Amino acid sequence: MGVAVPGWLDVPAGKILKAANLPCWSNYPLAQKLHEAYGLPVRMENDASAAAAAEGRWGSAGRFHNFFYVSLGTGIGTGIVHRDERGNLQIISSEGGHMSIDYRGPLCPCGKRGCVEMYASGKALARGAKSLLAQRRLKNSPLAQLARRTSGGLNAELIGRAAARGERVAVQVVDEAVERLTVWLGNVIDLLEPEAIVFGGGLGRLMFSYAPQMRRRLQTLASHPRGSQVRIIQAQFGSQSALLGAAALWSRNGSQHGS
């Protein structure tokens, strides 16, 4: 059994050390519990790292020697990938969504303030839209009316569709999220110098549609002289990348992972 889960892991021990969005799983022996329940050997990996492995082996990042994978969904997950001279992938697990871009910003479930996840994740989009719509003059805006008519209320998918149609509140929320995401990516480029950045996850397609805008802003938000030339590409497998990555944990030529 291959398992892709969010958070900081002790991969050899099969434990979840900490997951910001799953506070009930602290130092939790997930691999052991699954083995006891199903009688199968279990390998586990961080979900974004597993997704990065799938995209590097079979997907849209197969031609790059190094790239940075970003899983955009309820939260923001990341994977750092290098390909050695034999073509084997070296995956470094990371929780880059919990890099702070404003130390005075909102408190994140991880315990820090101003994490990029608090500005550019699915939860952040919904929270930002709800905050704007709470203003008296916006309670009857098209987005507010749409939210009232939709089962489950306001979510990132709804906001993305509204932004594509030019709805003012949705456009403002998405533009702010894209700006914060680009600030963060500028730091990532200066630190890691990746050949490419891969957008995956349920929110990946929406954010990828703003790639031209991000490239323009990276001319000033990345100090690296070639920062704006870093490729921004879409994950081939979208929200299913982590599922394929979990399967890859048991493949004969599985990627090597680090922490």
Secondary structure, DSSP 8 states (H G I E B T S, - for coil): -EEEE-SEEETTTTEEEE-TT-TT-SSB-HHHHHHHHH-S--EEEEHHHHHHHHHHHTSTTTT-SEEEEEEESSSEEEEEEEE-TTS-EEEEEE-GGG-BS-TTS-B-TTS-BSBTHHHHSHHHHHHHHHHHHTSGGGTTSHHHHHHHHSTT---HHHHHHHHHTT-HHHHHHHHHHHHHHHHHHHHHHHHH--SEEEEESTTHHHHHTTHHHHHHHHHHH--STTGGGSEEEE-TTGGGHHHHHHHHTTSTT--EEE-
